[in-house]
Structure formats: structure tokens, C-alpha cells
């Protein structure tokens, strides 16, 4: 078991790399599957020193629901931001910095949350606090910064906490 | 015939959002707000071109192409990282700990904190510090 853990430090990454290779070659043959799996074994093994802790997921199936919510939000975000950019004069816009305190603990979950914030309505994650307990988020137009913080915590962080922790 | 309208529709949508993204860069008046326009509007801009490409591949050339899915995936992985880098540079050069909101219990934001070890998990290698 211990040897297996050393040889395959990140099983999820192995599967993901295999899938990536098969999709990249776009040929559904055993050839590309085997070579992809070989890369999937080799790359996590060689990059092990840079990612020493194994990632854990409590409820991986909830990822699908999360992806759909985020995709939907991205489409909405594009329309909302486009409307602000085109129709709202600069002096009426209220840009704001918002501090989002984090309940998430694992680096992977925080990374996903920060990425999600950047991709969704009018927010960009700009920094993390020195101890990793809060995110600094910049809002394009936020008359009510507290509402933005609550929405991020309710909509994304709660779901990520279910998935990762 | 219908698929051609669909492809044209996706391309027009892509064009509009791509244009709005570039227009936002010009119109918005502070550096952090400028970051919003290209990170968002271009997602749907590029997404529209990719959807059009997939529909074209499926209906006209008759095979399902999944390269577009990969491009979308890589785009979603890289766009937040570039945005974060630009934001960090901005904080380094134009913001002070006083001009930003409080960082909760940790007192400082990571970009401003040069004294304390950050929350990165420690590795076994030697601790090399630059700057």
C-alpha cells in the first residue's frame, strides 16, 4: 500500500492526465489510451516533490453539479459585465474591495474557489491573506459589498466545502 | 441549413463579446476594473468561436471534435491565474496595507507580507528565499 502510494502519489491526477491525452490526440484507440496512462503515471511521480500532500475529496460526484452552476454563472457574468462596460458611465460605477473570510482549509479547495470567483459575475480574486484565512476580492460594481461576500460564501464556498472537506 | 444559422449565431455572439471585452479595456478608468473586462467578456467570446467550431465539425464534417472542450478547460485554468498575477502586480505597485480592507485574523495580505512564512505546505527541500 505504501509502495503504491509512492509510485502513484495522485491517482486523480493520473486519471485526469490520461483523459487529457486521449482528448488531445482525439483518437479513440488503445494506443493513445496506454500512452496517456503512461504519461499519467510518469508526470505525477516526477512532480511529486512540488505537491507532497495527497488531495482528498469527500463527495466527488457533487463536482458535476458545481460545474453546471459555475458554467451557468459564467454565461450570466458575461452578460452582466458586458452591460456594465457598455451602458454604465464610469462615475456611476462603484468598484470595491471585499474581504471574504474562508472556512475552507485545503489549498486545492481555496484555489478552486479563487478561480471560480475570477470567472463569475463582476468579481476578481486578487490576493489571499498571509495565513490563508481570507481572500481579497475586487468587485467591478458593488453598491453592497456585504451582499457580494455572502453570495460567494453561500453559492460557492458551501458547495466546495461539501466536495473537499 | 439550420446548423449554418446556429454557427453564424455563435460567431456573431463571439464577436460581440470579444469586442465588448476590448472596449472595456479602453473605457474603464482604473487598473483593477480594467482587469474585469478581458477576464470575463473574452470567455464567452472564445467560447462562442469554439461552440461554432464544434457544431461545424459535427454537422458539416461529420465527426465529433473534442479539442474545443480541451481549449475551454485550459482557458478556465489559465484565465484566473493570469488575472491573479496582474492583480498581484497592481497590489505591489499601487496599494498599501492601509488602502486595502483588513485581512481578517491574519492582519496582512500575502502580497504585502514579506516577513512571515506563507500558508504553503512545507516541503522537505531547503528553504530558499528571494527578496
Interface residues (C-beta under 8 A of the other chain):
Chain A: X20 X23 X24 X26 X49 X50 X52 X53 X74 X75 X77 X78 X81 X82 X85 X86 X90 X93 X95 X97 X98 X99 X101 X107 X114 X115 X118 X119 X122 X124 X125 X126 X127 X128 X129 X130 X131 X132 X133 X134 X136 X138 X140
Chain B: X16 X17 X20 X23 X24 X27 X28 X29 X30 X32 X33 X35 X36 X37 X39 X40 X41 X43 X44 X65 X66 X67 X69 X70 X76 X77 X79 X80 X81 X83 X84 X87 X88 X90 X91 X100 X101 X102 X103 X104 X105 X106 X107 X108 X109 X110 X111 X112 X113 X116 X118 X119 X120 X121 X123 X124 X125
